[in-house]
Amino acid sequence: MIRDDIKAAQVAAMKAGDKARLGTIRLMLAKIKDRDIELRTGTPPADDDVLVTDVLQKMVKQRRESIAMYEQGGRQELADIEAAEVAVIEDFLPAQLSDDEATAAIKAIVAELGAASLKDMGRVMAAVKERLGAQLDMSKASGWVKAALAG
């Protein structure tokens, strides 16, 4: 489970004295705990990896947005800190599909569902999120789905 990997990494970072990595890992654990509290569960759900992956993907998205704002504002040192946090968080996320692999997978889903027009976009996006959500940047997925439905 990803949650266990993060906890083990926390211990390793403490022992190694890696304060930057430890800080990011503690943020990750805090966000995951917040999500558990939102869901009112005392124990991890059966699909815990899905929950953890969702939380981590949101954290990466927030940091990428912050990086863009810092770079526009000329604050490169802050952008570098955020980029370091992104690198640590991505260590715990499942491997991401390349653009070509994602496009091919989306085309396969479109063909499987028999989707023919943009009217089917919601149905296709739901299937893409269900099957590829952890391995795909969903912000790019809608563009790929539109392209697959148009072509």
Secondary structure, DSSP 8 states (H G I E B T S, - for coil): -HHHHHHHHHHHHHHHT-HHHHHHHHHHHHHHHHHHHHHT-SS--TTHHHHHHHHHHHHHHHHHHHHHHHHHTT-HHHHHHHHHHHHHHHTTS-----HHHHHHHHHHHHHHHT--SGGGHHHHHHHHHHHHGGGS-HHHHHHHHHHHHH-
